[in-house]
C-alpha cells in the first residue's frame, strides 16, 4: 500500500468513527505516514482519542486528521497512551489487527 492509500484508509477510519466527512488527508497525517507510522498505529490513536473524547463536544472537534497527527501530539502524547490503552484491554475495533501486526513483526527470541 502506498502512502496516499494509507492516508486515505486512516481518513476513512476517522470518518467512520466520528461520523465526519473529511475528504482530504492533512499534511500532518501524511507526514506521520511518511515517517513510518503504520495504518494500525494511526487507527489505534483515533480509537483511543474517540474513547476519551466522544462524550466531550469541545474535544471531539479536535478528532480530525490534523490535531492527533501533529508531530509532538502523535509521537509523544497520543501513540504511547494509545498503546498502553490497548495493552490494558481496551475495546478498540482494531485491537486484534494491531496485535496480529505486532506479532508478525516481532523479533524472534533465541533461547
C-alpha positions as CSV (number, residue, x, y, z in Angstrom):
1,X,0.0,0.0,0.0
2,X,1.4,3.4,-0.9
3,X,1.4,6.4,1.4
4,X,-1.6,8.0,-0.3
5,X,-3.7,4.9,0.1
6,X,-2.6,4.6,3.7
7,X,-3.6,8.2,4.5
8,X,-7.0,7.6,2.8
9,X,-7.5,4.5,4.8
10,X,-6.8,6.3,8.1
11,X,-9.1,9.2,7.0
12,X,-11.9,6.8,6.2
13,X,-11.4,5.3,9.7
14,X,-11.7,8.8,11.2
15,X,-14.8,9.4,9.3
16,X,-16.3,6.1,10.3
17,X,-15.5,6.5,14.0
18,X,-16.6,10.2,14.2
19,X,-19.3,10.4,11.6
20,X,-17.4,13.1,9.9
21,X,-17.0,13.6,6.1
22,X,-13.3,14.7,5.8
23,X,-12.2,14.2,2.2
24,X,-8.5,15.2,2.1
25,X,-5.8,13.9,4.5
26,X,-3.9,16.7,6.2
27,X,-0.2,17.4,5.8
28,X,0.2,16.2,9.4
29,X,-1.3,12.8,8.7
30,X,0.7,12.4,5.5
31,X,3.9,13.4,7.3
32,X,3.4,10.8,10.1
33,X,2.9,8.1,7.4
34,X,6.0,9.1,5.5
35,X,7.9,8.9,8.8
36,X,6.8,5.3,9.2
37,X,3.6,5.4,11.2
38,X,1.5,2.3,10.3
39,X,-2.2,2.2,9.5
40,X,-2.7,0.2,12.7
41,X,-0.9,2.8,14.8
42,X,-2.9,5.7,13.3
43,X,-6.2,3.9,13.7
44,X,-5.3,3.0,17.3
45,X,-4.7,6.7,18.1
46,X,-8.1,7.6,16.6
47,X,-9.8,4.8,18.5
48,X,-8.1,5.8,21.8
49,X,-8.9,9.5,21.3
50,X,-12.5,8.7,20.4
51,X,-12.8,6.6,23.6
52,X,-11.5,9.6,25.6
53,X,-13.3,12.4,23.8
54,X,-16.6,11.0,22.4
55,X,-18.6,12.5,25.3
56,X,-16.9,15.9,25.2
57,X,-18.2,18.1,22.4
58,X,-15.3,20.5,22.7
59,X,-12.6,17.8,22.4
60,X,-14.5,15.9,19.7
61,X,-13.8,18.9,17.4
62,X,-10.1,18.0,17.5
63,X,-10.5,14.5,16.3
64,X,-9.6,15.1,12.7
65,X,-6.6,14.4,10.5
66,X,-4.6,17.4,11.9
67,X,-4.5,17.6,15.7
68,X,-3.8,13.9,16.6
69,X,-1.1,13.7,13.9
70,X,1.0,16.8,14.8
71,X,4.5,15.5,15.5
72,X,4.6,16.1,19.2
73,X,1.0,15.1,19.7
74,X,1.3,11.8,17.8
75,X,4.7,10.6,18.9
76,X,4.9,11.9,22.5
77,X,1.4,12.1,23.7
78,X,-1.2,10.0,21.9
79,X,0.6,7.0,20.5
80,X,2.2,5.9,23.8
81,X,-1.0,6.4,25.6
82,X,-3.0,4.5,22.9
83,X,-0.6,1.6,23.0
84,X,-0.9,1.4,26.9
85,X,-4.7,1.6,26.5
86,X,-4.5,-1.3,24.1
87,X,-2.3,-3.3,26.4
88,X,-4.7,-2.7,29.3
89,X,-7.5,-4.3,27.5
90,X,-9.3,-1.6,25.5
91,X,-12.2,-2.3,23.4
92,X,-10.5,-0.9,20.3
93,X,-12.1,-2.1,17.0
94,X,-8.6,-2.6,15.6
95,X,-7.2,-4.3,18.6
96,X,-6.8,-7.8,17.1
97,X,-5.4,-6.4,13.8
98,X,-2.8,-4.3,15.8
99,X,-1.8,-7.4,17.9
100,X,-1.5,-9.5,14.8
101,X,0.7,-7.0,13.0
102,X,2.9,-6.7,16.1
103,X,3.2,-10.5,16.4
104,X,4.1,-10.8,12.7
105,X,6.8,-8.2,13.0
106,X,8.3,-9.3,16.4
107,X,11.9,-10.2,16.6
108,X,12.4,-13.9,17.1
109,X,13.6,-14.9,20.6
110,X,16.7,-17.0,20.9
111,X,16.9,-19.2,23.9
